[in-house]
């Protein structure tokens, strides 16, 4: 059974930083490409960052240069370091695969950036 548990969100001022974590279980984590998504109120869920098993990464233009995705295969965990946060980064953040997403999404972690 796939389980994804996100954590690390919170309230931060613009320009601040947060580090999100996503612990995965029930999957072959080291060979699974993982992504972070976010969903702001009234908006569709959007893909933010992706990391393949070998470590190559890709980012949405809106976060490039500010966010860094990484993974620890020994801990079955993927991270999202978010720097220079902006109010428009406010959203619930989720992790999952970038394609053929697991149907069991986690509860997400709320990130709120105040101006």
N, C-alpha and C positions, 0 to 999 in steps of 0.2 A: 504494500500500500504506500503510495507516494504521499509524503508529507513535506510541506514547505512552511518554514516558520521565520517570518521577518521580524526584525527588531532594530532598535537604535534611533528611531525617529524622535522628534521633539519640537520644541519652539525655539527658534533662533532668530537673532536680528540679521538684517541684510548685511552681507559681507562675511557672515560667520560660516562655520563648518559643522558638518555632521558626518558620522560614519555609520552606514547601515550594514546589517548582517542578515544573511539568509541561510539558515541551516536546513539541509535537505536530507531526507531519508527515504529508503525504499527504491532508490535508483542507482544505476552505475555512474556515480557522480563524476569520476575522473574523466570519463569519455562523453559526458553530456555537456553540450553547449548550453550556457545559462545566460539569462538576460535579466535586467531590471526594467520594470515598467512603472509608469505612474499614471494616476487618474485624478484630475482636478475636478471639483464640483461642476456638474453640468457639461463635462467634456468627455470625449472618448478616451479610453486607455491608450497610452502611447508608449512605444518602445524607446528606452533611454540609452541603454548600453548593453553590449553583448561581449561575452568572453568564451572562446572555445576551450576544449580540454587542454590544448597545448599552450594556451595563454594569449593568443592573439586577440585583440580587442577592436571594437567598433563603437562609435558613439553617434547619437543624434546631434545635428548641428547646434541645437540649442544648448547643449551641455558640454560640447567639445572644449577642451582646455580648462574646464572647471571641475569635472567629475572624472574619477578614475575607478574602473571596475577591476577587481582582482579576485583570486580564488585560492583556497587552501584545500587541496584534494585530500589531505590527510584528515582534515576536520569536516569534510563534506560541506564546506561553507563558501559562499560567495559574498563579496563585500562591495560596497559602493561608497567611496570617499567623495564627499561633496564639499567643495570649497567655493568661496565667493558666491554664496547663495543669494538668490534674488527672490523677491516676493512671488514672481511667476513660477518659481520652483515648488510652491505650496501645492501639495497633493498627497494622496495615499500611494505609497511605493510598494510594489510587489515584485517577487522574483518568479521566474518560470522559464521554460524553453522559449526560444524566439520563433519556433515553428512547431506545429503539432503540440501546442501547449498542453501540459498535464491538466486534466479536467478539475483536479482538486487544487484550486488556488488557495494560498494562505490568507490570513486575515489582513495582511498588509501592515504597514507602519506609517503613521501620520507624520508628515513633515510640514511645519508651518513656519514661514519666513515673514517676519514683520518688517515693515519699512521704517 
